[in-house]
Amino acid sequence: MKEGWARQQSARFVRTKTIDPRLRLIERLEEFTSLYPWQWTPADGEAFIAHLRSGSSPIQMSTARSYEVTIGLFLEYLLDPRYGWIEVCAEQFGEVPQEVFHEGNSVLHTVDYEGDPRRRPLTYDEVQALFDAADARPAKIKGQGRKGALTALRDAAVLKTVYAYRTRRTESSRLDLVDLRRNRKAPQFGAYGSLMVRYGKSSKVSPPKRRTVLTVPEMEWIVDILDEWITELRPRLSPGRHPALWVTERVGRVSPRSINEAFVTARESAGLDEDLDLHCLRHSYITHLTEFGYPARFVQEQVGHTHASTTAIYMGVSNEYRNQLLETAMKNRLGEDWSVTG
């Protein structure tokens, strides 16, 4: 059954890194119930989710829903008469598979965003504190007589690039030198006018999305940082012909996990809220571009969102910005008859 379901997904061009976790989830349910799929009942599914919600690390609502959807897809495959599993089970075991999750016992998608509310945009001061902490780390390492100052310089450049182009962890890890390109409309940025993201987050079974992120004037400081990294610092790692933008001391590609760890290290050194994570820089980029006055559609294209509603979820503009909008609107409506004090 599992092999057949895997073949079905593969035929639909679902990637192996998606198929394998799905199969492991089916195996987890099998181990939890000590039953075969044709013996599973709604009560078994409910007990499985209830078990995962308990303990020291309970799953989030969105995770529970994704598990229920995956199990549902597996059972949908078994119940499809074109594959003959119903007849096989009835003949061999006297039982047939049934739906485990239904409208009465599954998580309903009732809100647009179910993420952790503690994940928020960083303020401008927090972004600066994060970068200051990352910049101070190489000198600290060198002063202690330890190795790693060069990679610390790299990590600082990575974090700044993540913010300046708002790339995700995997997107950042997969960047190559050739992905940095000129923008004929912005020659002042030289070879760093745009960044081609070729391994963007995909939707369901689609291939990785591509997008071009333009360098905006408010982020022009990233040009000098990238130039220093490529012309001065990266060569010191002796990368040879390795195509990756971010390389390790062993001439490998920097992993998404390493990028995440670089953020955590800088965050802790800066004394920032421990609930902030690397993805919060994505929230920050969207928020700050909005406050800079860029149109919503431009921001959406920069970060690679299909729907504007997704971009809006990431936004958390400041009260100062909102008050400026209010003041502008009131002046446009009432002219000289309106004032802040009035």
C-alpha positions in Angstrom: 0.0 0.0 0.0 2.7 2.4 1.0 4.8 1.6 -2.1 1.8 2.1 -4.4 0.9 5.4 -2.8 4.6 6.5 -3.2 4.5 5.6 -6.9 1.2 7.5 -7.3 2.8 10.6 -5.8 6.0 10.2 -7.8 3.9 10.0 -11.0 2.4 13.4 -10.1 6.0 14.8 -9.7 5.7 15.1 -5.9 9.3 15.4 -4.7 11.0 12.7 -2.7 11.6 15.1 0.2 7.7 15.4 0.4 6.9 11.8 -0.1 9.3 10.4 2.5 7.9 12.4 5.5 4.4 11.4 4.4 5.3 7.8 4.5 6.9 8.2 7.9 3.8 9.7 9.2 1.7 6.7 8.0 4.3 4.5 9.8 3.9 6.5 13.0 0.2 6.0 12.9 0.6 2.3 12.3 3.0 2.0 15.2 0.8 4.0 17.5 -2.3 2.0 16.8 -0.6 -1.4 16.3 -3.2 -1.9 13.6 -3.1 -2.1 9.8 -4.6 0.7 7.7 -7.7 -1.3 6.9 -8.4 -1.6 10.6 -8.1 2.1 11.4 -11.2 3.9 12.7 -12.0 7.6 13.5 -11.3 6.8 17.1 -7.8 5.7 16.3 -7.1 9.0 14.4 -8.5 11.1 17.2 -6.3 9.2 19.8 -3.2 9.7 17.6 -3.7 13.5 17.3 -4.6 13.8 21.1 -1.3 11.9 21.8 0.7 14.3 19.7 -1.0 17.3 21.4 0.2 16.1 24.9 3.6 16.0 26.4 6.4 18.5 26.6 6.3 19.4 22.9 2.7 19.4 21.7 2.2 20.0 18.0 0.6 23.2 16.8 -2.8 23.4 15.2 -1.4 23.9 11.7 0.8 20.7 12.1 -2.2 18.7 13.3 -4.1 19.8 10.2 -1.3 18.8 7.9 -1.1 15.4 9.5 -4.8 14.9 9.1 -4.6 15.9 5.5 -1.7 13.5 4.8 -3.5 10.6 6.4 -6.6 11.5 4.5 -4.7 11.4 1.2 -3.3 8.0 2.0 -6.8 6.6 2.8 -8.2 8.4 -0.3 -5.7 6.4 -2.3 -6.8 3.1 -0.6 -10.5 3.9 -1.2 -10.0 4.7 -4.9 -11.7 1.8 -6.7 -9.1 2.1 -9.6 -6.4 0.6 -7.3 -8.4 -2.4 -6.1 -7.4 -2.2 -2.4 -11.0 -2.3 -1.3 -11.6 -5.7 -2.9 -8.2 -7.1 -1.8 -8.9 -6.1 1.9 -12.5 -7.4 1.8 -11.3 -10.7 0.4 -8.2 -11.2 2.4 -9.2 -9.7 5.8 -12.9 -9.2 5.8 -12.4 -5.5 6.5 -12.0 -2.5 4.3 -10.3 0.9 4.9 -12.4 3.8 6.0 -12.0 7.6 6.4 -10.4 8.4 9.7 -10.9 12.1 9.8 -14.1 13.8 8.9 -15.7 17.2 9.4 -16.7 16.3 13.0 -13.2 15.3 14.2 -10.7 17.3 12.1 -9.2 20.7 12.5 -11.1 23.3 10.7 -9.3 26.1 8.9 -11.1 29.0 10.3 -8.5 31.8 10.4 -5.9 33.0 7.8 -3.0 32.8 10.2 -2.3 30.3 12.9 1.4 30.9 13.5 3.0 31.8 16.8 1.9 35.4 17.6 5.3 35.9 19.3 6.9 35.9 15.9 6.9 39.5 14.8 8.8 42.1 12.7 12.0 43.4 14.3 12.0 47.2 14.9 14.7 49.2 13.1 16.7 49.4 16.4 16.5 45.6 16.9 17.7 45.0 13.3 20.6 47.3 14.0 21.4 45.6 17.3 21.3 42.3 15.6 23.8 43.4 13.0 26.0 45.2 15.5 26.2 41.9 17.5 27.1 39.9 14.4 29.8 42.5 13.4 31.3 42.4 16.9 31.7 38.6 16.9 34.7 38.3 14.6 36.9 40.6 16.7 35.7 38.8 19.9 36.7 35.4 18.5 40.1 36.8 17.3 40.7 38.4 20.7 40.2 35.0 22.4 42.7 33.4 20.1 40.1 31.1 18.6 39.5 30.0 15.0 36.3 31.1 13.3 36.7 34.8 12.7 36.4 34.5 9.0 33.3 32.4 9.2 31.9 34.9 11.7 32.4 37.6 9.1 30.6 35.4 6.6 27.7 34.9 9.0 27.3 38.7 9.5 27.2 39.1 5.7 24.7 36.3 5.4 22.3 37.8 7.9 22.5 41.2 6.3 21.8 39.7 2.9 18.8 37.7 4.3 17.3 41.0 5.5 18.2 43.1 2.4 16.6 40.6 0.0 14.4 38.7 2.4 15.3 35.2 1.4 14.4 32.2 3.4 16.9 29.8 4.9 16.9 27.3 2.1 16.8 30.0 -0.5 19.8 31.7 1.0 21.8 28.4 1.3 21.1 27.6 -2.4 22.3 31.0 -3.8 25.1 30.9 -6.3 27.5 33.7 -7.4 25.7 33.8 -10.7 22.4 34.7 -9.0 23.7 38.2 -8.3 22.9 40.3 -11.3 22.9 43.8 -12.7 19.7 45.9 -13.0 19.8 48.1 -16.1 17.3 50.4 -14.4 19.6 50.8 -11.3 23.2 51.0 -12.6 24.4 52.6 -9.4 24.2 49.2 -7.7 26.7 47.7 -10.2 26.7 43.9 -10.2 24.4 43.7 -7.2 21.2 45.3 -8.7 19.2 42.2 -8.3 19.2 38.7 -6.8 17.8 35.7 -8.7 16.1 33.2 -6.3 15.9 29.9 -8.1 15.0 27.7 -5.2 12.0 29.5 -3.8 9.4 27.8 -1.6 7.1 25.7 -3.8 3.4 25.2 -3.5 2.2 21.6 -2.9 3.6 19.5 -5.7 4.9 22.3 -7.9 8.7 22.8 -8.6 10.6 25.5 -6.7 9.4 29.0 -7.5 11.7 31.5 -9.1 11.7 35.2 -8.5 14.0 38.2 -9.0 14.4 40.4 -5.9 15.5 44.0 -6.8 17.9 45.9 -4.7 16.0 48.9 -3.3 17.7 52.2 -2.5 17.0 51.9 1.3 19.1 48.7 1.2 22.0 50.0 -0.9 24.4 49.4 2.0 24.2 45.7 1.0 26.2 46.4 -2.2 29.4 47.2 -0.2 28.9 44.2 2.0 28.4 41.7 -0.9 31.3 43.2 -2.8 33.6 42.9 0.2 32.5 39.3 0.7 33.0 38.3 -2.9 36.2 40.1 -3.6 38.1 40.0 -0.3 36.6 37.5 2.2 35.3 34.6 0.2 38.6 34.0 -1.7 40.3 33.5 1.7 38.3 30.3 2.1 39.9 29.0 -1.2 36.5 28.0 -2.7 38.0 27.1 -6.1 35.3 26.6 -8.7 32.5 26.1 -6.1 29.5 28.0 -7.3 27.9 28.8 -4.0 27.7 32.3 -2.8 28.1 31.2 0.9 30.8 28.6 1.4 32.2 26.9 4.4 35.9 26.4 5.5 35.7 22.9 4.1 34.6 24.4 0.7 31.0 23.2 1.0 27.7 25.1 0.8 26.5 26.7 4.0 23.5 24.8 5.2 20.1 26.3 6.2 20.7 25.1 9.7 24.0 27.1 9.9 22.2 30.2 8.8 19.6 29.7 11.5 22.4 29.2 14.1 24.1 32.4 13.0 20.9 34.3 13.7 20.4 32.7 17.1 24.0 33.5 18.1 23.6 37.2 17.0 20.2 37.4 18.7 21.6 36.1 22.0 24.6 38.4 21.9 22.3 41.4 21.2 20.0 40.4 24.1 16.9 40.3 21.9 13.7 38.5 22.6 14.3 34.7 22.4 11.0 34.2 20.5 12.4 36.0 17.5 13.8 33.7 14.8 15.3 34.0 11.4 11.9 34.1 9.7 11.1 37.3 11.6 13.5 39.1 9.3 11.0 38.2 6.5 8.3 39.9 8.6 10.7 42.9 9.1 11.5 43.2 5.4 7.8 43.3 4.4 6.9 45.7 7.1 9.8 48.1 6.4 9.3 48.1 2.7 5.7 49.1 3.3 6.7 51.9 5.6 9.2 53.0 3.0 6.2 53.6 0.8 6.5 50.8 -1.7 3.2 49.5 -3.3 1.7 46.3 -1.9 2.1 44.5 -5.3 5.8 45.4 -5.4 6.4 44.0 -1.9 4.4 40.9 -2.8 6.6 40.3 -5.8 9.8 40.9 -3.9 9.1 38.2 -1.3 7.5 35.7 -3.8 4.0 35.5 -2.4 1.3 34.2 -4.7 -1.5 36.0 -2.8 -1.5 39.6 -1.4 -3.3 38.3 1.7 -0.2 36.2 2.6 2.0 39.3 2.5 -0.5 41.2 4.6 -0.2 38.6 7.3 3.5 39.2 7.6 3.1 43.0 8.0 3.2 44.8 11.3 3.7 48.5 10.7 4.5 50.8 13.6 2.1 53.1 15.3 4.2 56.0 14.0 3.7 55.0 10.4 0.0 54.5 11.0 -0.3 57.9 12.6 1.5 59.5 9.6 -1.1 57.9 7.3 -3.9 59.1 9.5 -2.4 62.6 9.5 -2.1 62.7 5.7 -5.6 61.4 5.2 -7.1 64.0 7.6 -5.1 66.8 6.0 -6.3 65.7 2.5 -9.9 65.7 3.8 -10.0 68.8 6.0 -7.1 70.8 4.7 -6.0 73.7 7.0 -9.0 73.1 9.2 -7.3 70.1 10.8 -4.2 69.9 12.9 -2.6 67.3 15.2 -3.6 69.3 18.3 -7.0 70.1 17.0 
